[in-house]
Amino acid sequence: MRPNRMSAVAASAAFVCLSLPATAQWLDYPTPGIPRLPNGRPNLSAPAPRTADGKPDLSGIWRGGGPSYRFNIAQDLKPEDIQPWAEALFQERVRDSRKESPLARCLPVSIPFHNAFNLTRIVQTPGLMVILYESPNSPHRTVFTDGRPLPKDPNPTWLGYSVGRWEGDTMVVDSAGFNDRTWLDSAGHPQTESLRITERLHRRDFGHMDFQMTIDDPKVFTKPFTIKMERLLEPDTEILEDVCENERDAPHMSGGNQLRLTPEVLSKYVGVYEFAPGRDAVVTLVGDSLFVQGVNQPRLPLLPQSETTFMSTATPDGFQFVKDAQGTVTHLIRLDGTDQLKATRKR
């Protein structure tokens, strides 16, 4: 396996959701038609290729540009932007260590997750695009670009029904017809059959794509919201088959430890903690769950292990709050494997 290929999701300390694809011979094989610099490396700043009809050719293998969003699609939202029932379900899934996650059960995951995770191959033809994901169970999508509209009453499916159109040099993809069985992210935000997704893809040069995704699910969120990412072309490689068979372990998944701390206790930990100048971690409280963000961490919920120690629900990191003799929280210790990083509370 190439050392920079991320092929698994760190789900929780309780289980690993994905299998690891095996190394394949065709990795590092030069991709034909790639413009090269004098040193032989791909020239990612070369002009974007175009098809015979003059439209940008989006074909290629692209790396997802927003890895943090696969952990928490709502990390930029305010609490009032999420419907109360959806926030309650999300927090319940966090407390249960996401035992019922589609990832843990080898079921398909959502388009927003795929868009932020790992590699994607786009194959563009005059009447449709095919999108292949290096992700659990190697899923694919068909985007019809032949002028047809979205069906008015589609049969709900895991990845929905997608149609695309050109707005200048930007491909706009509208998707609907989703079921309510998958999660928008690995943290546990739900989706319903009312979900609509609009993706905007603009290949601004050979190796860089501006990507926007608008999520509109009025039963889950109080308003639509848009995520912006940059995707990078990954030439001279291939996507790998990814087969999930971890459902055999499902009977042994016990979920969270069911430890609950009151908001009064958790509120003592809210604040800004400084690991080094310019490197802060921000701890916030939503309902009865703590969230941490910063130091290369997206905004993630924390699962309590004791009154002062917590575990990230999406990475292997642990967090310990340190009190002085008067019971005031003065420090935060991030436990990263065998390393311990100490942060002083600023406020």
N, C-alpha and C positions, 0 to 999 in steps of 0.2 A: 504494500500500500504506500502511496506517496505520502510523505510526512505532513504535507499541508492539506491533505484531504480529510475533512471532517465528515465522518460517516455514521455517527451515532449521536443520539440525544441523551444528555445526562438528565434523567428523569427525576430521580431522588436517590437517597442512600438505600432505599428499600429494593429498587430494581433498576435494570437498564432496559430501555424500551426497544432498542433496535439491535439487529444483528450487524456484524461487521462484514462488508463485502471483501472478497478475497482479491489479492493482487492479480492483475491481468496483464498479458503480454502487450496489449495494444496501447497501454499508457505511454506517454512521452513519444508517440509517433507523430512526426511533423504533419500538420494539417495542410492539404493542398490549397493553393490560392491565397495564402496568408501573406500580406506585404511584410517584408523583412527589413530590418536595419542592417548596416554594414557588418555588425557583429553576429548576424543571424537571428537575433531575437525578434519576435513579432513587433511590428510597428503599430501600436494600438492607437496612435494619433493620426493615422492615415485617414483619408476620406471614407465615409460610410459607403458600402457597396449598394448598388441599386439593381432592381429587377428590370426586365425588358420593357415594362410599361412605365419605368421611371420612378417607381415607389422605392423607398428604402427597403433593403433586404435585411430582415431581422434574424435570419438564420444564424445558428451558431450555438455554442455552449456558453452559458452565462452563469456567473456566480451570484447567488442571492446577496443583496446589498444591505439587508437589515436584520442581522442575526438576532438582535435583542428582541425583535417583535415576535419571533417564534415562541419566546418564553412568555411574553406578556403583550398581547396586541393592544391593550388599553393603557400602556404605560404613560402615554402623554395626556390621558383624559383626567378630568376631575370626577370626584365621586358622584356628583349630581348628573354626570353624563351617562351613567349606567342605571338601567331600571333596577329597582330594589330587589326584585325576585332573582334577577340575573346575578347581581352582586352577592346575594345570600348563597346562591348555588355555587358560585365561584369560590367563595370562602369555605364552603363545606367541602368542596373538592380539594382545596389546599390542605385543610385539616386532616383529610383522609389520605394524604400523600398521593392523590390522583390515582388511586387504585383502579378506578373504572375508566381511566383514560383510554381512548381508542388506540393509542400507541402501545399501551400495556397489553391490550387484547388483540393486537395484530389486525386492527380494523383501519380503514382509510382515514387519513387526516385531511384537514381543510385546505382550500386554496390559499388563504392568508399564511398558513404555516408553510406550505410549499414555497410561496414567493419569497420568504425570508430565509429559507434553509437550503444550504448546499448548492448543487448544480442543477441547471435546467437547460435542456436542449430545445430550441425552436426550429421547426422545419416549416418553411414558408412556401406555399404553392399559390397559383392564381385564385383558387376558390376556397382554400381553407389553410389554416395553420394547425400543426400538430405540436403539442407541448409535452415533452417527456421529462420526468423528474427523477433525479437520483435521491430517492426517498423511500420510506417503507413500502414494500411490495411494488416498487417501480411503476407508479401510476402514470396515466397519460390523459391529456385533454384534447378535444377537437374544437377549434374555433372556426366557425363557418364565416367566410368573408365573401360569400356570393350574393349578398343583398337580402337574404331572408331575415325576417324579424324574430325576436324571441317568441317562443310559443306562449300562448295566453294561459294555459293550464298544464304545465309540464309535469310529468311524473317525477316526484322528488327523488334525487340521487345524491350520492356523496359529493361529487364534483360539479353538479349542476349542468346547465346547458349554456353554451357561450356563442355569441355572434360578434363579429368585428367589423369595423369600418375605418376608413382613413379620414382624418381631419388634417389636411396638409401632409406633413411628413410624420404625423403621430398616429399610431394604430390605437384605436379605442375599442376595448373589449368589454361588452356588457354580459353579465352572467346572472342567471336566476335558476329556479327549480332545484334548490338544495333541500336536503332532509334536515332533521333536527338531531341527528344521532352523533355527529362529530363535534369537535371543539375547535374554536377559532385559533387557539394556541395551546402549547403544552401545559400552561398553567391552569387552564380549566374554564375559560370564558365560553359560554354556550353560544350556539346559533340556532335559529328557528327557520321554518319554511318561508318566512317573510324576507329572508336575507337577499340582498342585491349587492353585487360587487361590480365596480367599474375600474378597469385597469387601463392606464395610458402608458404606451411604450414609445420612446423616441430615441432612436440610435443617432447620437449627435456626431460620432465619428466611428472609426472602425472598431475600437475596443471599449467604448463607453456608451451606456444606455441609461437615460433618465427614465425612472419608473415611478408611477404614482398608482396608488390603490385606494379607492374610496369604498368604505364599508357602510352599508345602509341596512340596518335591521331594527326597525322601530320597536319591535317587541323586546329587544335586548338593550338598545341604546336610545337615549332621548333625542339624538340628532346624528346625522351622518358625520363621518370624520375621514380624513385623508392622511395617508402615510406616504412619505416620499423617500425613495432610495436611489442609490446609484448602483447599477450592475456593471460588472467587469467581464469582458470576454475572456474565456479560458481556452486559448488555442493549444494545439498539440497534446490533447488529452481526450478521454472518452468518459461518458457516464457509465457507472457500474450497476449491475443488477443488485438489488437489495431485497432479500427475502426475509420476512419476519416469521418466526415460528415460536415466539416467546409465550404464546398462549398456553403452552403446556405447563408453565409455571403459575398460571392464574390461581389455582386453588391455594397456593402458598402465600399469596399476596395478602397481607393482613391489614394494609392501610396504615393510617396514622396511629399515634399512641393515645389519641383522644384527650391529651392534656389541654385544658382550656385555662387561659389566664384572663382575668378581668380587664376591661379597658382602663380601670384605675391603675393597675399594676403596669400595664403596657405603656401608658402615657408617660411614665417616668423615663422611658428610654428614647422618647422622641427628641430629635435634635440633630445637630451637624457635628460630625466627628472628623478631625483632621489627621490623616496619616502622614502627610508631608505638605509643605506649602503648595497650594494649588491642587491638592489631591484629597478631596473630601468625600465622605459618605453621608448621605442624608437619610435619616430614619423617620418615617411618618407612620401614622396610625389611621387606619380606615376600618370602622366598625370595631371588631375585636381581633384584627390582624395587623401585625407590623409589616412594613415594607421597607426595603433598603435599596438605595440607588447610588451609584458612583463607583469610582476606582474600577473602571472597565466592567461594571455590573449594570445591567438594565434594571428597571424598577421591578423588583421581585418580592413576593410575599415570603415571610419567614414562618417556619413551623416550630413551635416551642418544644424543647426537649427537657427543660427544667424552668425554673422561674427566671434564670439569667442566661441560659444558653438556648440558641436557636439554630435551625438548619435551613439553608436555602432550599427552596422547592424545585429548583431547576439546575443547580450546579452543586458540586461536591463541597462547597464552602460551608463552614459553620461560623457562628458569631456569638461572642460572649460579652456581656455587659459587666463592667467592674464597678463596684460601689466602694465608697470610703466608709470610715467608721460611723459616720452619721447617716448612712444609707443613701447618700447622694451618688448618682451615676456619674463617674468621672472619665471612664475610658470605654472603648470598644476594641475587642480583639477579634480580628478576622482569622479564622483557622482554615488555612489552605493546605491540605495534606499535612505534611510535617512542619510547614512554616507557620509562624504566628506573626501577624502584623498588628501593631498597636496604634490606635488612633485616640487622640485627646479630644474630649468634648469641648467644642467652641461655644455652643449655646444650646 
